[in-house]
Amino acid sequence: MGAADLQRVAVLGSNGSIGVNTLDVLRKHPDRFEVFALAARRSVDAIFEQCRQFQPRYAVLTDESSAAELARRVAAERGLKTEVLAGAGALEEVAAHDDVDTVMAAIVGSAGMASAMAAARAGKRLLLANKEALVTAGSLLMGAVEEGGAILLPVDSEHNAIFQCLPVDARARPQRDGVAGLILTASGGPFRGKNREFLQQVTPEQACAHPNWDMGRKISVDSASLMNKGLELAEACWLFDVSEDQVEVVVHPQSIVHSLVRYDDGSVLAQLGEPDMRTPIACCLAWPERIDGGVKALDLVAAGRLDFEPPDMMAFPCLRIARECIASGGSAMAVCNAANEVAVAAFLEGQIGFLDIAVVIEAALSGIPLIEPRSLAEVEDVDRQARAFAHQYVKQGLHKGAAVSTGGRSNRASVESVESKGAAKL
């Protein structure tokens, strides 16, 4: 493969776990890939070292003061010709750049939505690791993929597993002929088998101690609460064009079977592998080919056994809340996602307990009017409203003594409490 045939890759969120793993795979295949751009929020030290290693044409930091510091360090480094860009708009510029072939969209949270959308509109090979782009704006993103002629490849291990078990067309679009349903697996996180009494006392450190995966703190807490699986359920519905009742969730503590597809003839196809994100990353980078991702071979004898069990919806209500939001449609998942981000941050800062995360989410779902978003701006407005509501709810301590509902989205008592104590009307 000559230099002209190199696949030029923009890694958005290059300092996070997905970004670091992506660069590790790219490093193994310099004859196939060239790092065109790196992007993060403000991690000057990490991005500078990555620039020295990979010599990208662009490096983007959305925090402008951090970008200025990075630019000074790059200018002082002999032989380093990387151009440093600043601001959120620069993310969209590199994502849609004419010279980019592939975009790894791995910026966590709503901050990564606009750049993922820009890559889709520009017809790029979009490796999607940003959940929020589908969770909160699925209709808009899938429309942009079709309009731009993009190739959308899922990086999440569960969705990548389903993708590998389905037939696809030349643009990697799943074909569902004969498909009866999808099965998402969940590790169960660090608190699998624990009851609500135990969960009332857990600490952020315990919640972040995932038994199988090395992830960031926010995602680790989502895994512990099973909200991560709720977000993945929403993603699956958009990626594979199914309704939420066509997707089953099972707890599989070994994280060896990453997900499954059930067919009409009784067959169930599964993708198995070590719990290492470099497998789905390598799959997406090279599709439809296969390349070495640096992952050790799965030893089934050493694995010994594969267990499956239903999720405990009483102890972990976030999954049930997310499923109800998906069924409701509209902006429900955007509210759910935003409130969850606020609640998880509050939990990590010691402001609320682990079980209060679900309480905050349900309060926001009852307090924010739901709409059918027609633009990314409308999604972002819903996101702002939900965050403001959740921040106020936590600030006033209204989560204390409040209980999550046993079914249905309404948590009317909590909302009335916000209103009675003079919380800002959103």
C-alpha positions as CSV (number, residue, x, y, z in Angstrom):
1,M,0.0,0.0,0.0
2,G,1.5,3.3,-1.1
3,A,1.4,6.7,0.7
4,A,-1.5,7.8,-1.5
5,D,-3.5,4.8,-0.3
6,L,-3.2,5.5,3.4
7,Q,-6.4,5.9,5.3
8,R,-6.3,9.3,7.0
9,V,-7.9,9.2,10.4
10,A,-9.1,12.0,12.7
11,V,-9.3,10.8,16.3
12,L,-11.7,13.0,18.3
13,G,-11.3,12.4,22.0
14,S,-7.7,11.0,21.6
15,N,-6.9,11.3,25.3
16,G,-9.8,9.1,26.4
17,S,-9.7,5.3,26.7
18,I,-11.2,4.8,23.2
19,G,-8.9,7.4,21.7
20,V,-5.8,5.9,23.3
21,N,-6.8,2.4,22.2
22,T,-7.5,3.7,18.7
23,L,-4.0,5.2,18.5
24,D,-2.6,1.9,19.7
25,V,-4.2,0.0,16.8
26,L,-3.1,2.7,14.3
27,R,0.5,2.5,15.6
28,K,0.6,-1.2,14.6
29,H,-0.4,-0.4,11.0
30,P,1.6,2.5,9.7
31,D,1.3,1.1,6.2
32,R,-2.5,1.4,6.3
33,F,-3.3,4.5,8.4
34,E,-2.1,8.0,8.9
35,V,-3.2,10.1,11.9
36,F,-4.6,13.3,10.3
37,A,-5.9,15.0,13.4
38,L,-6.1,14.6,17.2
39,A,-8.7,16.4,19.4
40,A,-9.6,16.7,23.0
41,R,-10.8,19.3,25.5
42,R,-7.8,20.5,27.4
43,S,-5.3,17.7,28.0
44,V,-2.2,19.6,26.9
45,D,0.4,17.2,28.1
46,A,-1.3,14.1,26.7
47,I,-2.1,15.7,23.3
48,F,1.4,17.1,23.0
49,E,3.0,13.7,23.5
50,Q,0.6,12.2,20.9
51,C,1.5,15.0,18.5
52,R,5.2,14.1,18.9
53,Q,4.5,10.4,18.3
54,F,2.0,10.7,15.4
55,Q,2.9,14.0,13.7
56,P,-0.8,14.9,12.8
57,R,-1.6,17.8,10.5
58,Y,-4.0,19.2,13.1
59,A,-4.5,19.1,16.9
60,V,-7.6,20.6,18.3
61,L,-8.3,21.6,21.9
62,T,-11.8,23.0,22.5
63,D,-10.6,24.9,25.6
64,E,-8.9,28.0,24.1
65,S,-6.4,28.7,26.8
66,S,-5.2,25.1,26.6
67,A,-5.0,25.3,22.9
68,A,-2.8,28.4,23.2
69,E,-0.5,26.5,25.6
70,L,-0.3,23.5,23.2
71,A,0.5,25.9,20.3
72,R,3.4,27.3,22.3
73,R,4.8,23.9,23.0
74,V,4.4,22.6,19.5
75,A,6.1,25.7,18.1
76,A,9.1,25.1,20.4
77,E,9.4,21.5,19.4
78,R,11.9,21.2,16.5
79,G,10.5,19.4,13.5
80,L,6.9,19.3,14.7
81,K,4.6,20.9,12.1
82,T,1.2,20.2,13.6
83,E,-1.2,23.1,13.4
84,V,-3.1,23.7,16.6
85,L,-6.8,24.8,16.3
86,A,-9.0,26.0,19.1
87,G,-12.7,25.9,19.9
88,A,-15.7,23.5,19.4
89,G,-16.0,24.7,15.8
90,A,-12.6,23.4,15.0
91,L,-13.8,19.9,15.8
92,E,-16.4,20.1,13.1
93,E,-13.9,21.5,10.7
94,V,-11.5,18.5,11.0
95,A,-14.3,16.0,11.1
96,A,-15.6,17.2,7.7
97,H,-12.1,18.1,6.2
98,D,-11.8,17.0,2.6
99,D,-8.6,15.1,3.4
100,V,-10.1,13.0,6.2
101,D,-11.2,9.5,5.3
102,T,-12.2,8.2,8.7
103,V,-13.4,9.9,11.9
104,M,-13.2,8.2,15.3
105,A,-16.0,10.0,17.2
106,A,-14.9,9.3,20.8
107,I,-15.6,12.6,22.6
108,V,-17.7,11.7,25.6
109,G,-21.1,13.4,26.1
110,S,-23.0,16.1,24.2
111,A,-19.7,17.8,23.4
112,G,-19.1,15.2,20.7
113,M,-22.5,15.4,19.0
114,A,-21.9,18.3,16.5
115,S,-18.6,16.9,15.2
116,A,-20.1,13.4,14.7
117,M,-22.9,15.0,12.7
118,A,-20.5,17.0,10.6
119,A,-18.6,13.8,9.7
120,A,-21.8,12.1,8.8
121,R,-22.9,15.0,6.5
122,A,-19.5,15.0,4.9
123,G,-19.8,11.3,4.0
124,K,-17.0,10.1,6.1
125,R,-16.4,6.6,7.5
126,L,-17.7,7.4,10.9
127,L,-16.6,5.2,13.8
128,L,-19.1,6.0,16.4
129,A,-18.1,5.7,20.1
130,N,-20.0,8.8,21.2
131,K,-23.3,7.4,22.6
132,E,-25.1,10.8,22.9
133,A,-25.1,11.4,19.1
134,L,-27.5,8.5,18.7
135,V,-29.1,8.5,22.2
136,T,-30.3,12.1,22.0
137,A,-30.3,12.9,18.3
138,G,-30.7,9.5,16.6
139,S,-33.2,10.6,14.0
140,L,-31.0,13.5,13.0
141,L,-27.8,11.6,12.9
142,M,-29.2,8.7,10.9
143,G,-30.7,11.2,8.5
144,A,-27.3,12.9,8.1
145,V,-25.7,9.5,7.5
146,E,-28.1,8.8,4.6
147,E,-27.9,12.3,3.2
148,G,-24.1,12.4,3.2
149,G,-23.6,8.8,2.1
150,A,-21.5,8.1,5.2
151,I,-20.5,4.7,6.4
152,L,-21.5,4.3,10.0
153,L,-19.6,1.7,12.0
154,P,-20.4,1.1,15.7
155,V,-17.5,1.0,18.1
156,D,-19.3,0.0,21.3
157,S,-18.4,-3.6,21.9
158,E,-22.0,-4.7,22.1
159,H,-23.2,-2.9,18.9
160,N,-20.1,-3.9,17.1
161,A,-20.8,-7.5,18.1
162,I,-24.4,-7.3,16.7
163,F,-23.0,-5.6,13.5
164,Q,-20.6,-8.6,13.1
165,C,-23.5,-11.0,13.4
166,L,-25.7,-9.3,10.9
167,P,-25.5,-9.3,7.1
168,V,-24.7,-5.8,5.8
169,D,-24.6,-4.0,2.4
170,A,-21.8,-2.2,0.7
171,R,-22.2,0.8,3.0
172,A,-22.3,-1.3,6.2
173,R,-26.0,-0.9,6.6
174,P,-27.5,-3.9,8.5
175,Q,-29.9,-6.1,6.7
176,R,-32.6,-7.6,9.0
177,D,-34.2,-10.3,6.8
178,G,-34.9,-13.2,9.0
179,V,-33.9,-11.4,12.2
180,A,-36.2,-12.1,15.2
181,G,-34.4,-9.9,17.8
182,L,-31.2,-8.7,19.3
183,I,-29.6,-9.6,22.6
184,L,-27.4,-7.0,24.4
185,T,-25.1,-8.4,27.1
186,A,-24.2,-6.5,30.2
187,S,-21.4,-7.3,32.6
188,G,-23.6,-6.3,35.6
189,G,-20.8,-3.9,36.7
190,P,-19.2,-4.0,40.2
191,F,-22.5,-4.3,42.0
192,R,-24.0,-7.3,40.3
193,G,-26.2,-9.2,42.8
194,K,-26.2,-6.4,45.4
195,N,-29.5,-5.2,46.9
196,R,-30.7,-1.6,47.4
197,E,-29.7,-1.6,51.0
198,F,-26.1,-2.2,50.0
199,L,-26.2,0.3,47.1
200,Q,-27.3,3.1,49.5
201,Q,-23.8,3.1,50.9
202,V,-21.5,2.6,47.9
203,T,-18.8,5.1,47.1
204,P,-17.6,6.6,43.8
205,E,-14.4,4.5,44.1
206,Q,-16.4,1.3,44.4
207,A,-18.6,2.3,41.4
208,C,-15.6,3.0,39.2
209,A,-13.9,-0.3,40.0
210,H,-15.3,-2.2,36.9
211,P,-14.4,-5.9,37.1
212,N,-13.7,-6.4,33.3
213,W,-13.3,-3.1,31.4
214,D,-10.9,-0.2,31.8
215,M,-13.1,2.9,31.3
216,G,-13.5,6.5,32.3
217,R,-15.2,7.4,35.6
218,K,-18.5,8.6,34.1
219,I,-18.9,5.5,31.9
220,S,-17.9,3.2,34.8
221,V,-20.7,4.7,37.0
222,D,-23.1,4.3,34.1
223,S,-22.1,0.6,33.9
224,A,-22.6,0.2,37.7
225,S,-26.1,1.7,37.5
226,L,-27.0,-0.1,34.3
227,M,-27.7,3.3,32.7
228,N,-24.9,2.5,30.2
229,K,-27.0,-0.5,29.0
230,G,-30.0,1.8,28.7
231,L,-28.1,4.2,26.5
232,E,-26.8,1.2,24.5
233,L,-30.4,0.0,24.1
234,A,-31.3,3.4,22.6
235,E,-28.3,3.2,20.3
236,A,-29.2,-0.3,19.1
237,C,-32.7,0.8,18.2
238,W,-31.3,3.5,15.9
239,L,-28.3,1.5,14.5
240,F,-30.3,-1.5,13.6
241,D,-33.8,0.0,13.0
242,V,-35.6,-2.0,15.7
243,S,-38.1,-1.1,18.4
244,E,-37.0,-1.4,22.1
245,D,-39.2,-4.4,22.6
246,Q,-37.1,-6.3,20.0
247,V,-34.0,-5.9,22.1
248,E,-33.4,-8.1,25.1
249,V,-30.8,-7.3,27.8
250,V,-29.1,-10.1,29.7
251,V,-26.3,-9.9,32.3
252,H,-23.2,-11.9,31.4
253,P,-20.6,-11.3,34.0
254,Q,-17.6,-12.7,32.1
255,S,-17.9,-10.1,29.3
256,I,-16.8,-12.8,26.7
257,V,-20.0,-12.9,24.7
258,H,-20.4,-9.3,23.6
259,S,-23.9,-9.5,22.1
260,L,-26.1,-11.8,20.0
261,V,-28.6,-11.9,17.2
262,R,-31.6,-14.2,17.3
263,Y,-32.9,-15.4,13.9
264,D,-36.3,-16.6,12.8
265,D,-35.1,-20.2,12.2
266,G,-34.0,-20.6,15.8
267,S,-30.3,-19.8,15.2
268,V,-28.5,-17.4,17.6
269,L,-25.3,-15.9,16.4
270,A,-22.8,-14.4,18.9
271,Q,-19.5,-12.5,18.8
272,L,-17.0,-13.6,21.4
273,G,-13.7,-12.2,22.4
274,E,-11.5,-10.9,25.2
275,P,-13.0,-7.7,26.9
276,D,-10.6,-5.4,25.0
277,M,-11.9,-2.4,23.0
278,R,-9.1,-2.8,20.5
279,T,-11.2,-5.6,18.9
280,P,-14.2,-3.5,17.8
281,I,-11.8,-0.6,17.0
282,A,-9.8,-2.7,14.7
283,C,-12.9,-4.2,13.2
284,C,-14.2,-0.7,12.3
285,L,-10.9,0.7,11.1
286,A,-10.3,-2.1,8.6
287,W,-13.9,-3.1,7.7
288,P,-14.7,-5.1,5.6
289,E,-11.2,-6.6,6.1
290,R,-9.7,-7.9,9.4
291,I,-6.4,-6.6,10.9
292,D,-4.4,-7.4,14.1
293,G,-5.7,-5.2,16.9
294,G,-3.1,-6.4,19.4
295,V,-5.6,-8.4,21.4
296,K,-4.7,-11.8,22.8
297,A,-6.6,-14.8,21.5
298,L,-9.7,-15.9,23.5
299,D,-9.0,-19.2,25.3
300,L,-12.4,-20.8,25.9
301,V,-11.0,-23.5,28.1
302,A,-9.4,-20.9,30.4
303,A,-12.6,-18.9,30.4
304,G,-14.3,-22.1,31.8
305,R,-17.9,-21.0,31.9
306,L,-20.3,-18.5,30.4
307,D,-23.1,-17.3,32.7
308,F,-26.3,-15.4,31.9
309,E,-29.0,-13.9,34.1
310,P,-31.7,-11.3,33.9
311,P,-31.0,-7.7,35.1
312,D,-32.4,-6.7,38.5
313,M,-34.7,-3.8,37.5
314,M,-35.6,-3.1,41.2
315,A,-32.1,-2.6,42.4
316,F,-31.0,-0.9,39.1
317,P,-34.0,1.1,37.8
318,C,-31.9,3.2,35.3
319,L,-32.3,0.5,32.7
320,R,-36.0,0.4,33.1
321,I,-36.2,4.2,33.0
322,A,-34.2,4.3,29.7
323,R,-36.4,1.6,28.1
324,E,-39.5,3.6,29.0
325,C,-37.9,6.8,27.5
326,I,-37.1,4.9,24.3
327,A,-40.7,3.7,24.0
328,S,-41.9,7.3,24.6
329,G,-39.8,8.7,21.8
330,G,-39.2,12.4,21.1
331,S,-36.8,14.1,23.5
332,A,-37.3,11.7,26.4
333,M,-33.9,10.1,26.0
334,A,-32.2,13.6,25.6
335,V,-33.7,14.6,29.0
336,C,-32.7,11.2,30.5
337,N,-29.1,11.4,29.2
338,A,-28.6,15.0,30.3
339,A,-30.0,14.5,33.8
340,N,-28.0,11.3,34.1
341,E,-24.7,13.2,33.3
342,V,-25.5,15.8,36.0
343,A,-26.5,13.1,38.5
344,V,-23.4,11.0,37.9
345,A,-21.2,14.1,38.3
346,A,-22.9,14.9,41.5
347,F,-22.4,11.4,42.7
348,L,-18.7,11.4,41.8
349,E,-18.4,14.7,43.8
350,G,-20.1,13.2,46.8
351,Q,-23.2,15.4,46.6
352,I,-25.7,12.6,46.1
353,G,-25.8,8.9,46.7
354,F,-25.7,6.2,44.1
355,L,-29.4,5.4,44.2
356,D,-30.2,9.1,43.9
357,I,-29.0,9.0,40.3
358,A,-32.3,7.4,39.2
359,V,-34.3,9.8,41.4
360,V,-32.7,12.9,39.7
361,I,-33.4,11.4,36.2
362,E,-37.0,10.7,36.9
363,A,-37.5,14.2,38.4
364,A,-36.1,15.8,35.2
365,L,-38.3,13.6,33.0
366,S,-41.4,14.8,34.9
367,G,-40.3,18.4,34.9
368,I,-39.2,19.0,31.3
369,P,-41.8,19.1,28.5
370,L,-41.0,16.6,25.8
371,I,-40.8,17.6,22.2
372,E,-40.0,16.0,18.8
373,P,-36.6,17.6,18.0
374,R,-36.2,18.8,14.4
375,S,-32.7,20.2,14.6
376,L,-29.5,19.8,16.7
377,A,-30.2,23.2,18.2
378,E,-33.5,21.9,19.6
379,V,-31.8,18.8,21.0
380,E,-29.2,21.1,22.6
381,D,-31.9,23.3,24.1
382,V,-33.6,20.3,25.7
383,D,-30.2,19.2,27.0
384,R,-29.7,22.6,28.6
385,Q,-33.1,22.6,30.2
386,A,-32.6,19.1,31.6
387,R,-29.2,20.0,33.0
388,A,-30.4,23.1,34.6
389,F,-33.3,21.3,36.2
390,A,-31.1,18.5,37.5
391,H,-28.5,20.9,38.9
392,Q,-31.2,22.8,40.7
393,Y,-32.8,19.6,42.0
394,V,-29.5,18.5,43.4
395,K,-28.5,21.9,44.7
396,Q,-31.7,22.2,46.7
397,G,-31.2,18.7,48.1
398,L,-34.6,17.5,46.9
399,H,-33.2,14.0,46.2
400,K,-33.0,13.4,49.9
401,G,-35.8,11.1,51.0
402,A,-37.2,10.9,47.4
403,A,-37.8,7.4,46.0
404,V,-37.6,6.3,42.4
405,S,-40.9,5.2,41.0
406,T,-41.6,1.4,40.7
407,G,-42.9,1.9,37.1
408,G,-43.7,4.6,34.7
409,R,-41.8,7.8,34.1
410,S,-43.6,10.1,36.4
411,N,-42.0,11.2,39.6
412,R,-44.6,13.9,40.3
413,A,-44.0,14.2,44.0
414,S,-40.3,15.2,43.4
415,V,-41.3,17.8,40.8
416,E,-43.9,19.4,43.0
417,S,-41.3,19.6,45.7
418,V,-39.0,21.5,43.3
419,E,-41.8,23.9,42.4
420,S,-42.9,24.4,46.0
421,K,-39.4,25.4,47.1
422,G,-39.1,28.0,44.4
423,A,-36.9,26.3,41.9
424,A,-36.5,28.1,38.6
425,K,-39.2,27.2,36.1
426,L,-37.3,25.8,33.1
